[in-house]
Amino acid sequence: MKPSSPPRRQQIPVVVLAGFLGSGKTTLLNHLLRNRAGNRIGVIVNDFGSIEIDAMTVSGQVGSTVSLGNGCLCCAVDASELDTFLETLTGPAARLDVIVIEASGLAEPQELVRMLLASENPHIVYGGLVEVVDAAEFDATRERHPEIDRHLAVADLVVLNKTDRVQNAERTRIQDVIAGTGESAGGAAAVICATYGRIDPELLFDPALRPDSEEKARQLTFEDLLREERDEGDDGHARHLHAAYDSVSFSADVPMNPRRLMEFLDSRPQGLYRIKGFVDFGVGDRANKYALHAVGRFLRFDPQPWKRDEPRRTQLVLIGSGLAPEALGKELADCRESAAPGPDAPQDAAHERSMWGVLRYVQRPGDDAWRDAADEA
């Protein structure tokens, strides 16, 4: 009997958390650590000073590498050590679900993103650049640091923090400015308004998309119970963190047309932050389903063999702010093949050519061509 191959290790998303000094990055990070709902978070504090102030404030811990009681790993490192610490954090013993890099307030976040995209660590996947902005100090920060426009232009998600300190008209004006910086770079990030860095952790975590081998139903943690108690005490749904963004689910039993789907992905609407799931391209590739991972303008496909007797269908989850769910659902439905070919339908040259757009976004070891797709991130 042929020995079975070891199960595929799930890649760990690595999120870059950036923002100028005082914007609320560490407050947001501590909020994630306190509301992680059983997720294990690895934290890298990219602090360039000789005194690691940020590392001291993350969950009250400090040290070059410390194991926290709440299941997190905190590392205060220089950017040059990034790959070394990623190797440690992606080891099987750590069993992490997400890694967050808190960039220095004076760091160039795009350089950290490029380092992640260039990393040869097979166990990580780019999880997006989250830029935290102080709404009350937005104009003053832009005047002091004009480079913030460049940071906003390449961000995948913007957290407009401290919105309780500005009027509604001012908040709208700032959102319009942020949208303008993104449009100048060929796209606009989703913008989430927050106070005290409180965003829904589900924006960064993917509990529903973990490997099938992991237990989907688990015992509620103490944090879950606290969250339920807080939610029940809320004055209406609008105060819930998840009310700030939209989530759209799409599924199809008919294979997707590669060309039409790529046209949709190339023109995805403003505010669409993440797309994750699996795509069936039918005769385009009968042997594999394609894991789709999109964050902002970053896009990647990962072909994975179909399991025996696994239903062949496309399943996607789209997350963003200010989306039109019905319109998105219709656009995706229009990406389906007009008719599902039978199991014995030939894979002709036309079908092979239609997959070229998809294959451009498939990472291959030793092949740098796929990075063209990531250069825009």
Salt bridges, closest charged atoms under 4 A:
ASP97 OD2 - ARG210 NH2 3.50
GLU108 OE1 - ARG150 NH2 2.93
GLU108 OE2 - HIS151 NE2 3.15
ASP134 OD2 - LYS162 NZ 3.15
ASP139 OD2 - ARG173 NH2 2.65
GLU147 OE2 - HIS145 ND1 3.60
ASP149 OD2 - ARG142 NH2 2.72
GLU170 OE2 - ARG173 NH2 2.68
ASP206 OD2 - ARG274 NH2 2.66
ASP206 OD2 - LYS276 NZ 3.18
ASP212 OD2 - LYS307 NZ 3.06
GLU223 OE2 - ARG36 NH2 3.64
ASP224 OD2 - ARG218 NH1 2.93
ASP224 OD1 - ARG227 NH1 3.39
ASP234 OD2 - HIS240 NE2 3.38
ASP235 OD2 - ARG239 NH1 3.36
ASP253 OD1 - ARG313 NE 2.86
ASP302 OD2 - ARG8 NH2 2.46
GLU310 OE2 - LYS289 NZ 2.91
ASP334 OD2 - LYS330 NZ 3.14
ASP348 OD1 - HIS351 ND1 2.86
ASP368 OD1 - ARG371 NE 3.41
